[in-house]
């Protein structure tokens, strides 16, 4: 299934900022529009959204489990703009990455882990 191959690619290369619908489609040897349609039908979410969610999940683990600077967490998870990363993180987890880390470290983890 091409959508599963796309997921494998994303999970392997999500840290590269240039991973996108276009690069995944090129890797699979199909058009972006075909992959977009196929992925949405099979996975129930657009590829771009899946990639963003996967990157944020990986970032959340790094925020919680490491002391890496937030800008480094952003870079390690494929976000080239740390301000954009912080905005998306807050939309998803309801706290900035810095505050999320503070809560996790002080035992407030039950409040922030979903």
URKA-V51134 format. One record per pair of residues at least 24 apart in sequence whose C-alpha atoms are under 10 Angstrom apart, sorted by sequence separation. I is the first residue (numbers start at 1). GAP is how many residues later the second one is. D is the distance in Angstrom with one decimal. If there is no record, write none. Layout:
I_GAP_D, I_GAP_D
//
This chain:
55_24_8.1, 73_24_9.4, 3_25_9.7, 21_25_9.4, 52_25_9.7, 2_26_7.5, 21_26_6.6, 52_26_9.2, 59_26_9.3, 70_26_9.7, 20_27_8.3, 21_27_6.5, 51_27_9.7, 52_27_9.2, 70_27_6.9, 2_28_9.4, 20_28_6.9, 69_28_9.8, 70_28_7.1, 6_29_8.6, 19_29_9.7, 56_29_8.3, 60_29_8.1, 69_29_8.9, 21_30_8.9, 55_30_9.7, 56_30_10.0, 59_30_8.5, 20_31_7.9, 70_31_9.8, 3_32_7.5, 7_32_9.2, 19_32_8.5, 20_32_9.8, 56_32_7.9, 57_32_9.3, 60_32_9.9, 2_33_7.9, 3_33_9.3, 6_33_8.2, 52_33_9.8, 56_33_6.6, 60_33_8.6, 64_33_8.8, 3_34_10.0, 55_34_9.9, 63_34_6.5, 64_34_9.6, 67_34_8.7, 3_35_6.8, 4_35_8.6, 53_35_9.5, 57_35_9.6, 62_35_9.8, 63_35_7.8, 66_35_9.0, 2_36_8.0, 3_36_5.2, 7_36_9.6, 52_36_8.8, 53_36_9.7, 56_36_8.1, 57_36_9.9, 63_36_9.8, 64_36_7.5, 65_36_8.5, 1_37_9.7, 2_37_8.0, 3_37_8.7, 10_37_9.4, 14_37_7.2, 56_37_9.3, 60_37_7.8, 63_37_7.6, 64_37_5.4, 1_38_9.8, 3_38_9.2, 4_38_8.9, 14_38_9.0, 59_38_8.9, 63_38_5.8, 64_38_8.8, 3_39_6.8, 4_39_8.8, 53_39_8.7, 62_39_9.4, 63_39_9.5, 64_39_9.2, 65_39_9.0, 2_40_9.4, 3_40_7.4, 7_40_8.7, 10_40_8.9, 11_40_8.5, 14_40_7.8, 15_40_7.6, 60_40_8.7, 61_40_9.9, 64_40_6.3, 65_40_9.2, 1_41_9.1, 6_41_8.5, 10_41_6.7, 14_41_6.4, 60_41_8.9, 63_41_9.1, 64_41_7.8, 7_43_8.6, 11_43_7.7, 15_43_9.4, 3_44_9.0, 7_44_8.5, 10_44_8.2, 11_44_8.8, 14_44_9.2, 6_45_10.0, 10_45_9.2, 64_45_8.9, 7_47_9.7, 11_47_9.8, 64_49_9.5, 60_53_9.3, 17_57_9.9, 15_58_10.0, 17_58_8.0, 15_59_9.1, 16_59_8.5, 17_59_9.1, 19_59_8.0, 15_60_7.4, 16_60_8.1, 17_60_8.0, 18_60_7.8, 15_61_5.5, 16_61_7.4, 17_61_4.3, 18_61_9.3, 14_62_8.9, 15_62_4.4, 16_62_4.9, 17_62_5.9, 18_62_9.1, 14_63_6.5, 15_63_4.0, 16_63_8.2, 17_63_6.1, 13_64_9.4, 14_64_5.9, 15_64_7.8, 16_64_9.0, 17_64_9.6, 13_65_8.7, 14_65_9.3, 15_65_9.8
//
